[in-house]
Amino acid sequence: MTSHDGTVIGYRRFGTGPGVVLMHGSMMSSHNFMRLGAALSGDFTVYLPDRRGRGMSGPYGPDFTLRHAAEDVRALMEQTGARNVFGLSAGAIPLLRWALTCPEEHRIALYEPPLPVGDHSPVAWLARYEREMAQGRPGAALVTVAKGTNDDAWMIRMLPRAVLVPLMSLGMRAQARRPDGEVPLIDLIPTMRQEARLVLDATDLISAATTVRAEVLLLGGGRSARPFKDALGALHAAIPSAQRVELPRLGHLAADNGGRPELVAQRLRCFFHG
């Protein structure tokens, strides 16, 4: 499909039933939601888009902002006819921006969008990341992003950078050779500049969310870092009709192939069926 500014957005489609669009998070592509999509495909026609800058979709463009990402969401919903949509992490931010004006009959599920609350900055890692990218050190930049975004993997939390950087670099080389359609990490690392732009553009999004009239489900993990929980709490207070559900023993990336997507799908199935 083509978004408002002419950018092509590619997506996977499978399953039968009412439409549901699943928007992946940072350092991901549509491939990362294959297990989640499969878990929902018995009840829904599932659409898995590659967000801009990766996979089947076109580039961000020189003037990319949150407005463009929200226009991509609107175009996807109109093209597919779906009334249900789910977004993980940074992929939830454009959904929330679109939700400010979307029709009431839609159902929108958001899993821990990294929104600024109080003195916390979700993009405090950006300056170091930019230096390491300029130095041609993508492995170091990947570690900076993983630690700075509160990645809940035990390896990221426990191991020092001196160990993680060579491990990440080795892992990237191995992953780049996989033939299963997954977008290589080495291609995803540069997208973090634009992911940071989404967060920076979302400074006033929580206060603006008081205008949302669609049904909203706020999902989070019991093991997720405190800033994600604080952002969900602020959204819950702002959105009049929002439901909030915490999934015990799950973390920030529960919906990813490497998490517990079937448990996330259970909650989404109930919400989208009403």
Phi, psi and omega per residue, in radians:
M1 nan 2.933 -3.115
T2 -2.103 2.273 3.125
S3 -1.400 3.119 -3.021
H4 -1.021 -0.645 -3.090
D5 -1.601 0.156 3.104
G6 1.647 -0.048 3.132
T7 -1.261 2.312 3.112
V8 -1.388 2.294 3.068
I9 -2.041 1.981 3.128
G10 -1.618 2.633 -3.133
Y11 -2.608 2.739 2.987
R12 -1.639 2.627 3.126
R13 -2.461 2.288 3.051
F14 -2.798 2.948 -3.125
G15 1.600 3.102 3.127
T16 -2.416 2.613 3.119
G17 2.079 -2.912 3.105
P18 -1.008 2.634 -3.074
G19 -1.370 2.492 2.995
V20 -2.425 2.277 3.119
V21 -1.777 2.302 -3.117
L22 -2.038 2.016 -3.084
M23 -1.792 2.041 -3.087
H24 -1.276 2.952 -3.129
G25 -1.651 -2.845 -3.138
S26 -1.224 2.705 -3.140
M27 0.964 0.563 -3.119
M28 -2.394 2.999 2.968
S29 -2.465 -3.056 3.142
S30 -1.023 -0.515 -3.136
H31 -1.000 -0.572 -3.090
N32 -1.184 -0.233 -3.141
F33 -1.895 0.304 -3.109
M34 -1.122 -0.699 3.130
R35 -1.220 -0.708 3.094
L36 -1.097 -0.795 3.123
G37 -1.081 -0.712 3.132
A38 -1.106 -0.656 -3.134
A39 -1.178 -0.422 -3.134
L40 -1.724 -0.188 -2.935
S41 -1.258 -0.268 3.066
G42 -1.307 -0.330 -3.098
D43 -1.988 -0.345 -2.994
F44 -2.405 2.703 2.833
T45 -1.437 2.040 -3.004
V46 -1.728 2.303 3.055
Y47 -2.028 2.132 -3.130
L48 -2.025 1.637 3.131
P49 -1.401 2.601 2.837
D50 -1.478 2.070 3.068
R51 -1.130 2.837 -3.064
R52 -0.855 2.593 3.005
G53 1.536 0.115 -3.077
R54 -2.704 2.784 2.971
G55 0.950 -2.219 -3.052
M56 -1.391 -0.125 -3.023
S57 -1.732 2.833 -3.100
G58 -1.338 3.111 -3.097
P59 -1.268 2.877 3.109
Y60 -1.104 -0.665 -3.015
G61 1.574 2.754 -3.023
P62 -1.219 -0.386 -3.044
D63 -1.991 0.520 -3.059
F64 -1.053 2.337 3.076
T65 -2.454 3.084 3.064
L66 -1.048 -0.564 3.124
R67 -1.044 -0.737 3.122
H68 -1.118 -0.721 3.139
A69 -1.123 -0.681 3.101
A70 -1.181 -0.607 3.070
E71 -1.141 -0.595 3.060
D72 -1.080 -0.742 3.113
V73 -1.073 -0.838 -3.123
R74 -1.033 -0.766 3.141
A75 -1.121 -0.697 3.108
L76 -1.096 -0.772 -3.115
M77 -1.147 -0.684 3.129
E78 -1.233 -0.724 -3.112
Q79 -1.147 -0.752 -3.062
T80 -1.493 -0.366 -3.033
G81 1.294 0.169 -3.112
A82 -1.222 2.584 3.055
R83 -2.001 0.025 -3.123
N84 -2.168 2.416 -3.115
V85 -2.632 2.482 -3.134
F86 -2.253 2.414 3.081
G87 -2.332 2.394 3.121
L88 -1.838 2.290 2.996
S89 0.938 -2.203 -3.117
A90 -1.089 -0.423 3.073
G91 -1.195 -0.290 3.096
A92 -1.454 -0.328 -3.079
I93 -1.154 -0.848 3.080
P94 -1.077 -0.564 3.090
L95 -1.083 -0.758 -3.129
L96 -1.150 -0.691 3.102
R97 -1.099 -0.752 3.089
W98 -1.149 -0.612 -3.089
A99 -1.117 -0.344 -3.140
L100 -1.040 -0.464 -3.067
T101 -2.281 0.110 -3.067
C102 -1.332 2.780 3.131
P103 -1.078 2.663 -3.054
E104 -1.160 -0.422 -3.031
E105 -1.323 -0.068 3.124
H106 -1.384 2.682 3.019
R107 -2.085 2.201 -2.981
I108 -2.171 2.124 3.118
A109 -1.964 2.230 -3.089
L110 -2.105 2.206 3.105
Y111 -1.903 1.759 2.988
E112 0.855 1.067 3.008
P113 -1.089 2.362 -3.097
P114 -1.402 1.322 -3.096
L115 -1.684 2.530 3.114
P116 -1.244 2.273 3.093
V117 -2.315 2.235 -3.128
G118 1.104 -2.313 -3.119
D119 -1.564 -0.042 -3.081
H120 -1.370 2.298 3.049
S121 -1.931 2.027 3.108
P122 -1.186 -0.177 -3.123
V123 -2.076 0.581 3.087
A124 -1.116 -0.315 -3.128
W125 -1.386 -0.181 -2.900
L126 -1.083 -0.772 -3.075
A127 -1.093 -0.782 3.130
R128 -1.149 -0.731 3.088
Y129 -0.987 -0.805 -3.126
E130 -1.084 -0.713 3.110
R131 -1.081 -0.800 -3.087
E132 -1.195 -0.605 3.063
M133 -1.173 -0.703 3.123
A134 -1.133 -0.495 3.115
Q135 -1.467 -0.009 -3.111
G136 1.244 0.656 -3.111
R137 -2.114 1.226 -3.079
P138 -1.112 -0.560 3.105
G139 -1.095 -0.761 3.093
A140 -1.140 -0.697 3.120
A141 -1.110 -0.653 3.108
L142 -1.107 -0.736 3.103
V143 -1.118 -0.725 3.115
T144 -1.040 -0.768 3.122
V145 -1.137 -0.805 -3.081
A146 -1.073 -0.786 3.126
K147 -1.248 -0.649 -3.082
G148 -1.284 -0.417 -3.131
T149 -1.733 0.241 3.087
N150 1.056 0.756 3.047
D151 -0.968 2.289 -3.039
D152 -1.580 0.132 3.066
A153 -1.158 2.369 -3.071
W154 -1.053 -0.619 -3.111
M155 -1.095 -0.713 -3.138
I156 -1.172 -0.687 -3.089
R157 -1.287 -0.602 -2.944
M158 -1.721 -0.590 -3.020
L159 -1.518 2.517 3.098
P160 -1.280 2.805 -3.125
R161 -1.009 -0.644 -3.103
A162 -1.055 -0.480 3.090
V163 -1.570 -0.703 -3.038
L164 -1.181 -0.687 -3.048
V165 -1.054 -0.892 3.102
P166 -1.147 -0.572 3.086
L167 -1.125 -0.779 3.124
M168 -1.115 -0.728 -3.133
S169 -1.101 -0.722 3.096
L170 -1.138 -0.757 3.132
G171 -1.094 -0.675 3.115
M172 -1.094 -0.729 3.139
R173 -1.134 -0.683 3.129
A174 -1.217 -0.732 -3.092
Q175 -1.173 -0.533 -3.103
A176 -1.148 -0.303 -3.099
R177 -1.630 0.013 -3.100
R178 -1.332 2.341 -3.052
P179 -1.691 0.340 -2.966
D180 -1.639 0.204 3.105
G181 1.582 -0.029 3.114
E182 -1.254 2.368 3.104
V183 -1.249 2.210 -3.091
P184 -1.085 2.543 3.109
L185 -1.003 -0.635 -3.109
I186 -1.066 -0.465 3.084
D187 -1.483 -0.370 -3.105
L188 -1.527 -0.465 -3.090
I189 -0.993 -0.767 3.130
P190 -1.110 -0.364 -3.116
T191 -1.212 -0.226 -3.087
M192 -1.183 -0.349 3.024
R193 -1.077 -0.825 -3.110
Q194 -1.298 -0.537 3.058
E195 -1.097 -0.690 3.075
A196 -1.116 -0.611 3.110
R197 -1.097 -0.672 3.089
L198 -1.020 -0.766 -3.134
V199 -1.158 -0.759 -3.121
L200 -1.137 -0.595 3.120
D201 -1.322 -0.209 -3.038
A202 -1.701 0.294 -3.052
T203 -0.962 -0.706 -3.082
D204 -1.789 0.241 -3.006
L205 -1.230 -0.602 -3.136
I206 -1.130 -0.800 3.133
S207 -1.149 -0.586 3.127
A208 -1.259 -0.344 -3.049
A209 -1.177 -0.146 3.082
T210 -1.100 -0.290 -3.133
T211 -1.533 -0.114 -3.088
V212 -1.181 2.267 3.135
R213 -2.044 -0.146 3.079
A214 -1.277 2.854 3.050
E215 -1.262 2.297 -3.061
V216 -2.239 2.340 3.016
L217 -2.012 2.160 3.112
L218 -1.798 1.963 -3.102
L219 -1.873 2.543 3.072
G220 -2.700 2.895 -3.135
G221 -1.828 2.516 3.114
G222 -1.116 -0.440 -3.135
R223 -1.657 0.028 -3.090
S224 -1.250 2.749 -3.113
A225 -1.169 2.683 -3.074
R226 -0.965 -0.723 -3.130
P227 -1.013 -0.606 3.094
F228 -1.159 -0.711 3.134
K229 -1.175 -0.666 3.108
D230 -1.108 -0.717 3.127
A231 -1.130 -0.717 3.095
L232 -1.120 -0.686 3.115
G233 -1.083 -0.736 3.129
A234 -1.155 -0.692 3.096
L235 -1.148 -0.702 3.137
H236 -1.059 -0.657 3.110
A237 -1.259 -0.496 -3.045
A238 -1.501 -0.627 -3.038
I239 -1.592 2.062 -2.978
P240 -0.988 -0.741 -3.001
S241 -1.855 0.223 -3.025
A242 -1.208 2.482 2.933
Q243 -1.749 2.527 3.075
R244 -2.174 2.274 -3.134
V245 -2.298 2.247 3.041
E246 -1.837 2.248 -3.110
L247 -1.660 1.966 -3.068
P248 -1.053 2.492 3.022
R249 1.155 0.130 3.079
L250 -1.826 2.754 -3.132
G251 -1.975 -2.874 -3.032
H252 -1.138 -0.578 -3.047
L253 -1.813 0.557 -3.090
A254 -1.039 -0.547 -3.081
A255 -1.378 -0.232 -3.118
D256 -1.234 2.793 3.096
N257 -0.924 -0.601 -3.098
G258 -1.507 0.038 -3.134
G259 -1.787 -2.320 3.112
R260 -2.198 1.094 -3.025
P261 -1.087 -0.478 3.138
E262 -1.132 -0.601 3.104
L263 -1.228 -0.677 3.066
V264 -1.117 -0.714 -3.132
A265 -1.064 -0.613 3.118
Q266 -1.033 -0.798 3.126
R267 -1.166 -0.729 -3.136
L268 -1.130 -0.703 -3.123
R269 -1.055 -0.804 3.130
C270 -1.100 -0.756 -3.092
F271 -1.174 -0.821 -3.077
F272 -1.215 -0.476 3.065
H273 -1.377 -0.211 3.097
G274 1.372 nan nan
